[in-house]
Amino acid sequence: MSARDPGLAFTDGALQFEAWSDKLWDPMGRDVVAAAVLKPGEKVLDACCGTGAATIPAALAVGPAGTVDGVDLSTGLLRIAAANLGRRGILNTTLTEADVTEWRGHRTFDAVLCSYSMFFFADMETGVEHLASMLRPGGRLVVSTWVSGALEPFAGRILEAAIKERPRLAGVVPLPNQNMAKIASVESLSAWLGARGLADVSVSTHPLTLTVDDAMAWNLVMGSGWRTLLPRDPEAISRVRRDFIHSVGPQVEMNSDAMIAIGSVPA
């Protein structure tokens, strides 16, 4: 696999990432915040905050007496998040460029949110345990992830197209895919979070099918972790794009089924 820094990859693809906000990131961000049942005055960490899909509704939910810390590796995503917050006049939020699996703020949080991100952690178990360690007793961790089979047919077809240009990818299971496979069902996600020391874990499913045209399909490749599969040579990237678009066609339905889980730190 590519050794490329995922923060740089998401920075390079920040505009393409943001192009998917209305369809994927923002609806899930709102659902994650709703699951957290945030109260005015609470302190919230949005881990891997991206362009603010959960940060913004969290900031509105906790109000001026509350605080939100948004942390992300990507400078590009954080720039867009800052602009999104600025347009809404939101002042109770701090954005920090950092690896959230190593970052520790000056607050103990009432809630930690992590939307579509924990599977990117180099050590997902240790990373999520670190997030939970920043919660007060009784604090809530709320995460979202994909259900088994989500992101198809795109996930398989971008890998196939990339292997033609990077044959050493053949037979390699990307780390995010390995992590996602551990938590790809209600039962496995619930048990996995319980093993991290969280109590009262509940998991809800969020079925979604999206009709995607070829331009949006390529935006998803360029604005997601799939970008790290691509070769560096621009002509080779063009060939990958051609093969990928040819394989998915001008319009296709994408499985976007997801789950949201919430667990608490024992009081």
Backbone as a ProteinNet text record, in pm:
[ID]
protein_1_A
[PRIMARY]
MSARDPGLAFTDGALQFEAWSDKLWDPMGRDVVAAAVLKPGEKVLDACCGTGAATIPAALAVGPAGTVDGVDLSTGLLRIAAANLGRRGILNTTLTEADVTEWRGHRTFDAVLCSYSMFFFADMETGVEHLASMLRPGGRLVVSTWVSGALEPFAGRILEAAIKERPRLAGVVPLPNQNMAKIASVESLSAWLGARGLADVSVSTHPLTLTVDDAMAWNLVMGSGWRTLLPRDPEAISRVRRDFIHSVGPQVEMNSDAMIAIGSVPA
[TERTIARY]
83.3	0	86.7	23.8	93.4	131.6	253.5	296.7	258.2	178.2	144.1	66.2	98.4	29.8	-117.9	-211.7	-352.9	-397.3	-332.2	-365.5	-338.5	-225.5	-193.5	-289.6	-325.7	-418	-552.4	-604.2	-732.8	-721.3	-603.2	-583.7	-587.5	-517	-518	-658.5	-739.1	-874.2	-983.3	-947.8	-1044.8	-1168	-1149.8	-1264.7	-1354.9	-1294.9	-1375.4	-1447.3	-1380	-1444	-1566.7	-1550.8	-1660	-1775.5	-1746.1	-1852.5	-1952	-1909.6	-1996.1	-2066.5	-2045.9	-2101.9	-2253.4	-2322.3	-2468.8	-2523.2	-2456.6	-2506.9	-2472.7	-2349.9	-2303	-2261.9	-2164.9	-2100.9	-2194.5	-2264.1	-2348.6	-2467.2	-2540.2	-2650	-2602.2	-2489.4	-2438.8	-2390.9	-2328	-2285.6	-2403.2	-2514	-2632.8	-2688.3	-2686.3	-2737.5	-2648.8	-2517.4	-2425.5	-2450.9	-2469	-2496.6	-2630.3	-2730.4	-2860.3	-2848.1	-2767.8	-2749.7	-2679.9	-2594.6	-2520.4	-2607.7	-2724.3	-2818.1	-2742.1	-2677.6	-2599	-2688.5	-2636.5	-2711	-2636.3	-2708.9	-2642.3	-2536.6	-2421.3	-2313.5	-2215.5	-2242.8	-2152.8	-2026.3	-1923.9	-1794.4	-1783.3	-1751.6	-1755.7	-1624.6	-1576.7	-1465.6	-1520.2	-1493.5	-1524.8	-1393.8	-1370	-1245.5	-1251.3	-1147.1	-1145	-1263.9	-1264.6	-1383.2	-1406.8	-1308	-1327.8	-1364.7	-1468.2	-1509.8	-1620.3	-1647.8	-1741.2	-1879.1	-1893.2	-2025.5	-2092.9	-2017	-2070.9	-2035.3	-1926.1	-1881.5	-1987.5	-2044.6	-2140.2	-2268.1	-2335	-2454.9	-2423.4	-2303.5	-2265.3	-2250.7	-2186.6	-2168.1	-2302	-2395.4	-2527.6	-2602.1	-2582.2	-2654	-2606.4	-2475.5	-2424.4	-2434	-2450.6	-2474	-2352.5	-2367.7	-2254	-2189.3	-2261.1	-2202.1	-2121.7	-2135.9	-2062.4	-1942.8	-1863.6	-1746.5	-1737.8	-1679.3	-1650.3	-1505.5	-1429.8	-1295.8	-1302.8	-1268.2	-1258.8	-1112.1	-1076.2	-937.1	-930.5	-835.2	-819.4	-674.8	-630.9	-496.1	-482.5	-593.4	-588.2	-602.9	-498.7	-504.9	-616.2	-628	-728	-869.8	-900.4	-1034.5	-1062.3	-961.6	-980.4	-1004.2	-939.4	-964.2	-1110.8	-1164.5	-1305.1	-1394.6	-1359.6	-1438	-1440.6	-1325.5	-1318.7	-1408.6	-1407.5	-1493.5	-1640.7	-1675.4	-1814.3	-1860.9	-1773.8	-1807.6	-1821.2	-1728.3	-1730.7	-1857.4	-1902.9	-2024.7	-2146.4	-2143.3	-2256.2	-2235.4	-2121.9	-2096.2	-2079.4	-2030.5	-2013	-1880.5	-1885	-1767.4	-1724.1	-1795.3	-1763.5	-1679.9	-1613.4	-1543.5	-1397.3	-1309.6	-1167.2	-1129.8	-1055.9	-1009.1	-858.8	-814.5	-672.9	-627.3	-513.4	-452.8	-364	-403	-328.5	-380	-299.6	-343	-421.5	-551.3	-636.1	-607.4	-539.5	-504.4	-386.8	-322.6	-213.6	-244.8	-343.1	-379.2	-455.6	-432.1	-512.2	-536.2	-661.7	-695.4	-685.7	-721.8	-715.9	-848.7	-942.1	-1073.4	-1100.4	-1189.4	-1249.2	-1385.6	-1413.5	-1529.9	-1652.8	-1768.2	-1895.6	-1929.8	-1884.3	-1911	-1794.6	-1760	-1662.2	-1732.8	-1723.2	-1785.3	-1676.3	-1701.5	-1604	-1681.5	-1696	-1782.8	-1701.6	-1726.5	-1662.1	-1510.3	-1446.9	-1304.5	-1220	-1272.7	-1185.6	-1114.1	-1168.6	-1102.5	-975.5	-950.5	-823.9	-711.4	-743.6	-640.9	-542.4	-413.8	-311.1	-332.6	-375.6	-414.3	-552.9	-655.6	-791.9	-830.2	-786.9	-820.9	-761.8	-631.5	-565.5	-619.4	-647.4	-697.3	-832.2	-923.3	-1056	-1049.4	-963.8	-946.2	-891.6	-805.5	-754.9	-868.7	-956.2	-1070.2	-1156.3	-1183	-1266.8	-1201	-1066.9	-996.3	-1013.8	-1059.6	-1080.2	-1221	-1303.3	-1439.9	-1447.4	-1537	-1566.2	-1640.1	-1644	-1728.3	-1873	-1929.9	-2064.4	-2069	-1953.5	-1948.6	-1975.3	-2017.9	-2060.6	-1962.3	-1933.1	-1860	-1960	-1965	-2057.2	-1976.6	-1990.4	-1912.9	-2005.9	-1963.8	-2035	-1935.7	-1985.4	-1902.5	-1993	-1931.2	-2004.7	-2046.7	-2159.9	-2204.5	-2133.8	-2113.8	-2052.6	-2124.8	-2047.5	-2104.9	-2125.9	-2106.5	-2123.2	-2013	-2043.4	-1952.4	-1929.3	-2006.1	-2001.5	-2106	-2076.7	-1966.6	-1834.2	-1827.7	-1709.8	-1583.8	-1596.4	-1477.5	-1397.8	-1466.5	-1396.8	-1342.5	-1415.7	-1376.7	-1263	-1253.2	-1137.3	-1010.7	-1020.9	-903.4	-859.8	-954	-920.7	-850.7	-902.4	-842.1	-703.6	-685.3	-555.4	-451.3	-491.8	-396.8	-332.7	-405.5	-348.1	-224.3	-223.2	-110.1	-12.6	-62.1	22	2.2	63.8	38.8	68.5	155.9	189	71.7	-35.2	-154.9	-235.4	-209.4	-286.3	-268	-377.6	-372.2	-352.9	-335.4	-315.5	-450.5	-482	-604.3	-567	-614.4	-579.5	-618	-537.3	-562.2	-704	-756.9	-894.9	-994.2	-972.9	-1061.9	-1049.6	-926.6	-907.8	-982.4	-969	-1036.6	-1188	-1238.5	-1382.8	-1441.2	-1365.1	-1414.9	-1437.4	-1364.8	-1380.6	-1512.1	-1571	-1685.2	-1797.1	-1815.8	-1903.3	-2046	-2080.6	-2217.6	-2255.7	-2385.4	-2433.6	-2369.3	-2364.7	-2312.1	-2162.6	-2087.6	-1942.5	-1904.4	-1973.7	-1943.6	-1976.9	-2090.3	-2128.8	-2028.1	-1987.4	-1891.2	-1755.4	-1715.6	-1584.9	-1578	-1683.8	-1684.7	-1690.8	-1762.2	-1762.8	-1624.6	-1548.1	-1411.5	-1319.8	-1359.1	-1282.6	-1317.7	-1402.9	-1437.2	-1561.3	-1635.2	-1755.2	-1876.2	-1966.4	-2085.2	-2210	-2317.4	-2448.7	-2439.4	-2366.2	-2347.7	-2476.9	-2516.4	-2629.7	-2589.8	-2641.3	-2606	-2734.1	-2742.9	-2857	-2808.8	-2890.9	-2855.6	-2919.1	-2848.9	-2894.3	-2882.3	-2982.3	-2976.9	-2983.8	-2906.3	-2906.2	-2852.3	-2924.4	-2876.7	-2875.8	-2762.5	-2747.8	-2727.4	-2794	-2770.4	-2658.4	-2551.7	-2428.8	-2389.7	-2360.6	-2311.5	-2160.2	-2102.2	-1959.2	-1872.3	-1915.5	-1836.4	-1832	-1946.3	-1948.7	-1874	-1879.3	-1804.8	-1655.4	-1605.5	-1462.3	-1429.3	-1520.9	-1500.2	-1485.2	-1562.1	-1552.6	-1416.1	-1365.3	-1231.1	-1127.1	-1133.7	-1031.4	-1042.4	-1160.8	-1180.2	-1191.9	-1144.7	-1156.1	-1024	-1024	-905.1	-864.5	-956.6	-920.5	-812.8	-799.7	-697.9	-558.6	-535.1	-403	-372	-471.6	-448.1	-389.4	-403.7	-369.7	-218.8	-174	-32.3	-7.3	118	151	158.2	186.8	200.9	65	53.1	-76.5	-135.7	-50.7	-102.9	-157.3	-90	-137.8	-269.7	-281.3	-407.7	-519.7	-490.2	-591.1	-636.5	-544.3	-582.3	-668.1	-633	-715.2	-856	-864.2	-995.3	-1074.9	-1011.2	-1080.7	-1135.1	-1049.7	-1091.7	-1201.3	-1187	-1286.8	-1421.6	-1422.6	-1548.4	-1611.7	-1528.9	-1582.2	-1647.6	-1590.6	-1642.8	-1772.5	-1790.4	-1911.8	-2021.6	-1985.4	-2086.3	-2124.4	-2212.4	-2246.6	-2328.9	-2397.9	-2480.2	-2498.4	-2488.5	-2497.3	-2550.7	-2612.8	-2659.1	-2550.4	-2516.9	-2412.9	-2475	-2439.4	-2479.3	-2406.9	-2481.5	-2422.7	-2471.5	-2504.7	-2557	-2453.3	-2498	-2407.5	-2468.7	-2388.1	-2432.2	-2382.6	-2457.6	-2414.1	-2418.6	-2309.3	-2301.5	-2272.8	-2331.4	-2304.7	-2276.7	-2173.4	-2139.7	-2092.5	-2092.2	-2053.4	-1940.3	-1865.4	-1761.9	-1828.3	-1802.7	-1868.1	-1844.3	-1950.2	-1941.1	-1863.9
-119.7	0	124.7	234.1	361	399.3	455.9	505.6	651.9	703.1	843.9	881	995.9	1048.1	1071.1	1006.4	1026.6	1171.1	1245	1385.9	1462.5	1433.6	1498.6	1455.3	1326.8	1277.7	1347.6	1362.6	1429.4	1579.4	1637.6	1778.1	1796.8	1711	1719.9	1700.8	1618.8	1590.1	1664	1774.5	1841.7	1891	1946.5	1998	1884.6	1773.5	1658.7	1597	1594.8	1548	1632.2	1762.9	1853.3	1840.4	1799.6	1781.9	1674.2	1584.4	1477.5	1512	1632.1	1667	1654.5	1708.2	1705.3	1563.3	1475.2	1339.5	1246.8	1256	1157.8	1216.9	1307.5	1347.4	1427.3	1526.2	1610.5	1534.7	1454	1377.5	1286.5	1219.1	1133.2	1216.7	1330	1416.6	1458.3	1494.6	1533.3	1415	1295.9	1177.7	1140.1	1153.7	1125.1	1221.3	1348.1	1447.5	1418.2	1380.8	1347.5	1228.6	1127.5	1010.1	1045.1	1147	1187.3	1258.9	1307.3	1379.8	1487	1575.8	1681	1782.1	1834.9	1932.6	2066.3	2176	2306.7	2306.9	2363.6	2374.8	2258.9	2152.2	2036.7	2062.7	1984	1990.5	1868.4	1893.5	1789	1786.9	1666.7	1646.1	1583.2	1645.4	1585.1	1534.1	1404.2	1342.3	1315.2	1359.3	1349.3	1426.5	1555.3	1638.3	1670.5	1649.9	1679	1824.3	1845.9	1982.5	2033	1957.6	2006.5	1945	1826.7	1765.1	1743.9	1699	1684.5	1804	1871.6	1984.8	2092.9	2126.9	2237.9	2206.3	2092.3	2065.7	2046.3	1994.2	1981.6	2119	2211.2	2346.4	2415.4	2394.5	2454.7	2390.1	2258.4	2187.5	2228.8	2248.8	2282.1	2431.5	2512.1	2654.7	2730.6	2858.8	2944.1	2907.6	2838.6	2796.6	2668.3	2600.8	2477.5	2500.1	2393.7	2402.9	2278.6	2296.8	2185.2	2197.4	2089.2	2079.8	1990.1	2043.9	1964.5	1937.2	1810.8	1772	1687.2	1718.7	1643.5	1654.8	1552.9	1552.7	1644.2	1674.3	1739.5	1890.5	1961.4	2107.6	2153.5	2087.1	2126.7	2113	2002.2	1984.1	2085.6	2113.4	2209.6	2350.7	2386.1	2518.3	2532	2425.9	2430.8	2432.9	2354.6	2356	2496	2562.8	2697.9	2793.8	2780.9	2866.7	2836.7	2707.8	2670.5	2724.1	2716.1	2770.9	2922.6	2987.1	3132.3	3184	3115.7	3160.3	3155.9	3067.2	3053.6	3135.1	3201.6	3282.5	3200.9	3078.3	2990.1	3023	3053.5	3100.6	3009.3	2901.2	2816.3	2694	2700.3	2583.6	2615.5	2522.1	2531.3	2418.9	2450.6	2350.9	2332.6	2206.2	2175.7	2072.5	2099.6	2001.5	1909	1783.7	1688	1547.9	1450.1	1310.5	1290.5	1270.5	1266.6	1144.5	1044.2	927.8	956.8	1073.6	1115.5	1245.9	1318.8	1450.2	1434.3	1526.3	1531.7	1679	1715.7	1854.1	1887.8	2009.4	2056.6	2035.5	1967.7	1946.4	1797.5	1765.8	1633.9	1647.4	1561.1	1581.6	1506.6	1566.5	1499.8	1401.6	1432	1345.4	1353.6	1239.5	1232	1172.2	1239.9	1197	1154.4	1049.4	1005	942.8	1018	979.2	930.8	805.7	748.1	763	740.8	773	672.8	605.8	528.3	415.2	370.6	263.1	310.1	440.2	490.4	487.6	464.4	464.9	350.5	380.3	276.9	161	190.9	89.4	130	70.5	115.5	92.8	-18.1	-46.9	57.8	80.6	178.1	318.8	350.5	483.5	512.4	418.1	439.9	439.8	356	359.8	495.3	555.4	689.5	791.7	782.3	874.1	859.2	734.8	710.7	763.2	762.9	808.3	956.8	1030.9	1174.8	1209.6	1107.4	1128.9	1132.5	1212.2	1209	1079.4	1037.8	923.7	948.5	853.5	871.1	938.2	985.2	1049.6	952.1	1003.7	919	924.6	807.7	796.8	756.7	833.6	805	793.2	679.7	655.3	610.8	635	580	504.8	401.4	322.1	255.8	188.6	126.6	-15.7	-57.1	-195.3	-277.4	-406	-493.9	-480.5	-460.2	-443.5	-299.4	-206.6	-65.2	-19.3	86.2	150.2	66.3	-39.4	-114.5	-58.2	-64.6	-139.2	-64.4	57.9	140.6	85.7	34	-8.8	-113.6	-214.8	-319.5	-271.1	-184.5	-145.4	-44.1	41.7	132.2	53.6	-47.1	-129.7	-204.6	-259.3	-329.4	-236.6	-115.3	-19.7	23	38.7	80.4	-29.5	-154.4	-266.2	-273.6	-232.6	-235.1	-145.9	-37.3	55.1	26.4	-36.2	-67.2	-214.8	-305.3	-448.6	-497.6	-428.9	-476	-462	-392.6	-385.1	-514.3	-598.8	-722.7	-810.5	-855.8	-942.6	-870.4	-738.1	-659.7	-605.5	-626.3	-569.7	-440	-325.3	-198	-198.1	-129.4	-125.8	-79.6	27.2	65	-48.1	-124.8	-237.8	-345.3	-370.7	-466.7	-421.5	-294.1	-242.3	-246.4	-206.1	-206.4	-346.5	-447.4	-584.7	-630.9	-571.9	-609.7	-560.6	-458	-389.1	-368.8	-464.8	-444.8	-492.5	-532.7	-572.7	-515.3	-514.7	-464	-541.5	-674	-757.7	-736.7	-731.8	-718.4	-580.1	-476.4	-341	-327.2	-381.3	-374	-445.8	-567	-643.6	-575.5	-519.3	-454.1	-332.9	-251.8	-135.3	-178.7	-286.2	-338.1	-380.4	-437.3	-478.3	-359.8	-241.6	-119.5	-59.1	-125.2	-79.1	7	19.6	102.7	23.2	90.4	26.4	73.7	-2.7	35.2	65.7	-18.7	4.3	-27.4	63.8	39.2	77.9	3.4	24.8	34	135.9	151	147.2	94.3	86	202.3	245.5	358.9	321.3	249.8	208.7	328.8	322.3	431.6	380.6	409.8	382.6	513.9	544.1	669.1	641.5	720	714	812.7	760.7	839.6	840.4	959.5	965.5	951.1	943.5	913.3	1025	1149.6	1260.3	1252.6	1225.6	1214.7	1090	984.3	862.6	892.5	966.3	999.2	1098.2	1189.9	1278.7	1199.2	1092.3	1010.8	943.4	896.5	837.8	942.1	1059.7	1161.6	1230.8	1222.7	1290.3	1196.5	1074.1	974.9	900.7	804.2	723.2	644.2	625.8	556.2	630.6	757.7	836.4	776.9	715.9	659.7	537.5	482.6	369.3	413.8	540.6	588.4	599.3	578.1	604.8	754.5	792.6	935.2	1001.7	924.9	979.4	1024.7	1150.7	1201.1	1120.4	1073.4	994.3	860.6	801.8	675.9	697.5	810.6	841.4	854.1	915.3	929	792.8	700	564.7	495.4	515	457.1	514.7	645.9	709.8	653.9	640.8	588.1	447.9	360.4	222.1	215.4	297.3	297.6	345.5	457.8	512	413.8	349.7	251.2	134.9	95	-21.7	9.2	133.9	166	224	275.6	331.2	473.6	535.2	677	701.7	598.7	616.1	481.1	478.8	352.1	377.6	276.5	286.4	234.9	316.1	280.3	246.1	129	89.2	178.6	253.3	345.5	314.7	186.9	147.7	169.8	223.6	259.7	223.3	237.1	216.5	331.1	360.7	452.5	377.7	385	319.6	422.5	401.7	488.3	400.5	437.4	369.8	472.1	436.8	532.4	478.1	570.8	535.4	507.3	393.5	363.8	475.7	511	619.5	572.4
0	0	0	-39.4	-38.2	103.7	117.8	248.3	265.3	173.8	174.1	299	355.5	471.4	436.7	509.4	476.9	492.4	583.7	597.1	469.4	404.6	277.7	167.9	168.1	66.1	76.8	198.6	215	189.7	213.3	179	28.1	-44.8	-190.8	-247.1	-180.1	-228.6	-154	-86.5	0.2	-75.5	-193.2	-267.3	-313.8	-357.2	-398.2	-278.2	-162.7	-39.6	-8.9	-14.1	19.2	-79.6	-203.6	-302.1	-261	-171.5	-123.3	7.9	58.1	188.5	192.5	92.9	95.2	91.3	16.4	-1.6	114.6	167.8	265.4	398.7	396.9	522.7	612.8	557.4	642	701.7	623.6	685.6	798.8	779.7	886.7	1004.9	978.2	1087.6	1174.1	1110.7	1186.3	1265.6	1205.6	1275.2	1394.1	1378	1488.6	1604.5	1573.2	1677.2	1744.2	1666.5	1725.3	1819.7	1780.7	1865.8	1996.2	1993.1	2113.1	2214.9	2170.9	2258.5	2338.1	2264.4	2328	2398.3	2508.7	2588.4	2589	2604	2613.1	2722.8	2690.5	2787	2787.4	2711.2	2713.6	2632.5	2664	2595.7	2504.9	2377	2275.5	2198.8	2168.2	2075.4	1949.1	1834.9	1705.7	1647.8	1663.9	1620.4	1470.7	1398.1	1251.5	1195.7	1223.9	1199.5	1053.6	966.4	824.8	802	722	689.8	781.2	889	989.5	986	926.3	913.5	1048.4	1147.8	1283.4	1370.9	1339.2	1420.5	1428.3	1313.8	1309.2	1386.2	1360.6	1441.8	1589.6	1621.8	1763.2	1827.6	1757.2	1810.5	1832.9	1742.2	1758.8	1875.3	1893.8	1999.6	2138.3	2156	2290.1	2319.4	2215.3	2234.5	2282.6	2306.8	2342.9	2475.9	2563	2690.5	2677	2564.9	2540.6	2451.6	2429.8	2343.1	2256.3	2138.7	2049.4	2004.3	2015.9	1959.3	1836.8	1721.6	1599.3	1569.2	1555.4	1531.8	1405.6	1318.3	1193.7	1146.8	1072	1014	893.6	827.9	697.3	705.9	665.3	658.8	565.2	451	352.3	403	469.3	524.3	634.6	716.8	825.3	771.9	661.5	602.5	562	501.6	461	583.9	686.3	810.2	871.1	873.6	929.5	851	719.5	637.9	663.5	676.6	703.9	838.9	939.3	1071.1	1065.1	993.9	983.8	919	812.5	744.7	837.4	934.6	1028.3	1155.5	1166.7	1284.6	1411.7	1398.7	1514.3	1582.2	1711.8	1783.9	1898.1	1921.6	2036.8	1999.6	1884.3	1830	1802.3	1837.2	1807.4	1712.6	1607.9	1511.2	1527.8	1529	1549.5	1447.9	1385	1295	1378.1	1389.6	1471.3	1444.4	1484.5	1486.2	1614.8	1602.9	1722.3	1808.6	1752.7	1834.3	1926.5	1907.9	1995.3	2068.1	2018.2	2072.7	2203.3	2295	2416.9	2450.4	2455.1	2482.2	2629.6	2661.3	2799.8	2871.3	2805.8	2863.6	2880.9	2972.8	2976.8	2910.9	2815.3	2729.9	2780.2	2752.3	2778.4	2666.4	2545.4	2431.2	2333	2276.2	2168	2047.4	1933.3	1808.8	1711	1636.2	1536.1	1420.8	1314.5	1203.4	1083.8	1042	923.1	926.3	1039.9	1047.7	1123.4	1224.5	1312.7	1240.4	1127.1	1053.2	982.6	980.6	926.6	1030.8	1157.8	1261.1	1237.6	1252.9	1234.4	1330.5	1452.2	1550.2	1598.6	1538.7	1566.6	1711.9	1769.2	1907.9	2002.3	1990.3	2076.1	2051.3	1926.3	1893.2	1956.2	1947.2	2005.3	2157.6	2214.3	2359.8	2404.6	2322.7	2354	2351.1	2251.4	2246.6	2372	2410.9	2528.1	2655.8	2657.1	2778.3	2802.3	2702	2718.5	2764.9	2788	2833.9	2986.7	3038	3181.1	3212.4	3339.2	3375.8	3333.6	3263.6	3210.6	3075	3024.1	2893.3	2781.3	2665	2553.8	2437.1	2380.8	2254.8	2148	2040.3	1930	1801.5	1733.2	1611.7	1499.8	1377.8	1262.4	1175.5	1110.2	1020.4	916.7	822.1	712.7	747.6	695	705	597.3	623.2	523.5	389	281.9	148.7	108.4	201	166.6	72.7	-1.4	-97.2	-222.4	-236.8	-361.6	-457.4	-589.7	-651.3	-659.6	-607.1	-629.8	-563.5	-441.2	-366.5	-443.7	-494.4	-568.6	-701.9	-767.8	-903	-905.3	-804.7	-802.7	-771.4	-686	-657.9	-782.8	-857.2	-981.1	-1080.1	-1093.2	-1187.3	-1140.7	-1010.2	-957.7	-972	-956.6	-965.7	-1104	-1207.2	-1342.6	-1351.5	-1276.3	-1276.8	-1163.1	-1056.2	-939.8	-904.2	-979.5	-960.1	-818.9	-745.1	-610.6	-514.1	-554.9	-472.3	-474.5	-574.6	-587.9	-464.5	-409.7	-293.1	-161.9	-165.7	-44.3	2.4	127.4	184.3	255.1	205.8	269.7	417.7	499.4	643	677.7	614.3	648.2	623.8	515.2	487.7	594.9	640	747.5	873.2	905	1023.7	1008.3	892.4	871.2	884	839.2	845.7	989.7	1083.2	1224.9	1284.5	1224	1285.4	1183.6	1093.7	978.7	999.9	1122.6	1152.9	1288	1315.4	1444.2	1558.1	1543.1	1650	1671.2	1561.9	1575.5	1626.3	1582.4	1629	1777.4	1818.4	1958.9	2047.5	2006.5	2086.3	2088.9	1976.4	1966.5	2058.8	2061.5	2150.5	2296.8	2325	2461	2506.6	2413.3	2445.9	2468.8	2426.8	2451.7	2587.5	2663.5	2796.9	2804.2	2693.2	2692	2739.9	2808.4	2863.4	2789.2	2805.3	2749.7	2600.2	2528.4	2384.5	2309.3	2222.4	2132.7	1991.7	1894.7	1753.9	1672.5	1589.3	1498.8	1355	1266.7	1124.6	1049.4	943.6	862.9	715.4	661.6	520.9	427.4	320.4	223.3	90.4	-16.5	-152.3	-228.8	-290.3	-364.2	-512.2	-595.6	-740	-773.4	-831.2	-849.3	-996.2	-1050.4	-1187.8	-1188.4	-1308.3	-1317.2	-1258.8	-1272.5	-1216.5	-1064.5	-1002.3	-856.8	-810.1	-888.1	-851.6	-845.9	-943	-942.8	-831.7	-801.5	-687.6	-558.5	-544.7	-424.3	-415.5	-528.8	-530.2	-489.6	-550.7	-529.5	-394.2	-331.2	-204.3	-85.9	-102.2	5.2	22.7	112.8	133.5	11.4	-82.9	-207.6	-285.3	-260.5	-331	-309.2	-192.7	-164.3	-250.4	-318.4	-408.9	-542.4	-575.4	-709	-728	-851	-881.2	-875.4	-877	-869.5	-1006.7	-1109.2	-1243.8	-1297.4	-1340.5	-1387.8	-1502.6	-1595.8	-1706.8	-1657.7	-1559.8	-1502.1	-1428.3	-1358.2	-1290.4	-1392.7	-1506.6	-1612	-1662.6	-1671.7	-1716.5	-1610.7	-1482.7	-1376.2	-1382.1	-1400.5	-1408.3	-1525.5	-1640.2	-1758.9	-1731.9	-1676.6	-1651.6	-1545.5	-1442.1	-1335.2	-1387	-1458.5	-1510.8	-1608.3	-1690.6	-1785.7	-1712.1	-1599.3	-1526.7	-1452.8	-1408.5	-1332.8	-1420.9	-1539.8	-1628	-1590.7	-1669.8	-1648.4	-1522.6	-1472.3	-1352.5	-1285.5	-1153	-1081.1	-941.2	-883	-745.6	-651.7	-551.3	-455.8	-321.1	-270.3	-135.7	-35.7	43.4	141.5	282.7	307.3	438.1	547.9	659.4	768.1	902.9	1007.5	1144.6	1230.8	1334.3	1438.4	1570.7	1644.9	1774.5	1882.2	1998.5	2113.1	2234.8	2308.4	2431.3	2532.8	2656.8	2760.4	2846	2905.1	3000.9	3135.1	3195	3323.9	3425.2	3496.3	3595	3717.9
[MASK]
+++++++++++++++++++++++++++++++++++++++++++++++++++++++++++++++++++++++++++++++++++++++++++++++++++++++++++++++++++++++++++++++++++++++++++++++++++++++++++++++++++++++++++++++++++++++++++++++++++++++++++++++++++++++++++++++++++++++++++++++++++++++++++++++++++++++++++

